[in-house]
């Protein structure tokens, strides 16, 4: 399944994408912030990418390079619904402003099940504001993160697309 928009193609990630997703994640790690230079953190991220296999969407440019990703998998904490946990989302620095982030989120929204996400307190990418603009509601927060949830039953028409 591939869709094209403004020279960017969107598709579900495949196994061969794992190291390209990791390379893009390394580019974005300081903004998130995730210190991938510490022992075991890169291996942990590879494990997360593998665990998200089947639910991860990628944005691919005309040269077939991955320029965005949305790592997602079933939310194991959601016991009353089939929520999807958006673990990480990122767009390469040279591809900002193309609507990639919102398109990737909309791919996940199309499953019409609740989405959960959290943003680390040190995040420098304004992701918390983006989630609100994309129709997510703020949940609990603490010193380390702010939680968000999008629920299709409560979504207005303007936030479904």
N, C-alpha and C positions, 0 to 999 in steps of 0.2 A: 504494500500500500504506500504510494508516493503521491504527494500533491505538490504543485509548484505555485509560487507566488513571488513576483518581483525577482526572478532569477535565483530564488532560494527554493529548494525542494525540501519537503518535510516527509519523514518516514520513520517507522519504528526501527530502532537500533537493532543491529545484528551482532553476532559474536565477534566478528572481525573489527567492530567499531570500538572495542573496549580501550585499546591503547591510545586511539585518537581522542576519545572522550577524556581519558586521563591527562593527555597532553594539554587539552583545552582547560581542564580543571586546574592544572598547574599554573596556567596563565592567570586564571581568575582567583586562585587561592588567597592572595593577599587581601582582596576585597571582601571575601566571605566572612571572616578570616579563618582559614584552615592551614596550619603550619605543616606542609607536606615534607619539610626537610628534617623532621624528627624521626627517629627510628620507629619503624612499623606503621607510620601514617600512610605512606604510599601503598603499602600492601593492604591496609584497611580500606583505602579508597577503591582499590581494584576489587576487593571483596564486595563492597557496596555496589559498584557498577554491575558485577555479576549477579548479585541478588536482585537487582532491578531489571534484569533481562526479561523481555516480554512486555514491559510497561514503559520503557524509555523511548522517548521521541527525540529525534535529532533533526537539526536544520543543516542542509548541505548546500554549499555554494556551487557555482557553475564549474569549478575545477574539482568538484566532488569532495571538497574538504569540509569536515564538520565545523560549523561556525556557531552552533548552539546545541544545547541539550537540556532535557528535562528528565532527570532520573526519578522514576516513580515505581512504587510497588504497593501491594495491599497494606493498609495500615493495621498492624497487628494489635494496636491498642483500641481500635474501634470495634467493640464487641456487639453493638446493637445495629450496625449497618455495614455495608460493604465499602467503606471509605478507602480511598487511594491516598497514600502518603507521598507527597511531592518532596523527595529527599533533598535534591539540589537542582537548581536551574541556573544556567549561565549562557551568556552570549559573548563571543570573542570581541575584544575591544574594537577591532576594525569593522565590526558588523552592527554596532549600536545604531539605533534610529531607524531600523528597517522593519520594526514590528515583530521581530522574531520571538521575543519573550512572550508577548501576548498570544501569538499564534500557537506556540508550544503549550501554553496553559489551556488554550481553547481546545487543543487536541485531547487533553486530559478531561476537560469538562464534557466533551462529546460522549463520554461513557455514561453521563447522567447519574453519577454517584457522587457522594460528598468527597471533597478533596481537603486534606489537611496539610499544613506546612508550618515550619517554624523558621524564624530569622534570628541568627545569633546577634547579641547586643553590639558586637563590634563590627557588624556588617557595614561596609562603606558603599554599597551599590544602590542604596535607596530601595531595596527590595521590599521592605515593610510598606512603604508608600505605594509601590506597584501592586502589591497584593490587594490593598484597599481599593485601588482604582479598578482592579480586575474583579471586584465583587466579593472578595473575601472579608469575613468579619474577624476582628481581633478577638482572641480568646484570652487565656491567662498569660501572664508574663512574669518573669523573675529577673534576677541579675544577669542571667546568661542568655535568655532567649525570649521572644514573643511568639506566641502560637496564633495560627490563623486557620480558618475553616471556610470553605465554600460549600453551600448546600443547594442542590438544584431546586428543591421545593421552595426555598426562600429567595431564589435569584430573580431579579427583575429581568425583563427582556433585554435591557441595555447591557447587562453584565453577562448574559448567556453567550453573547457573540464576541 
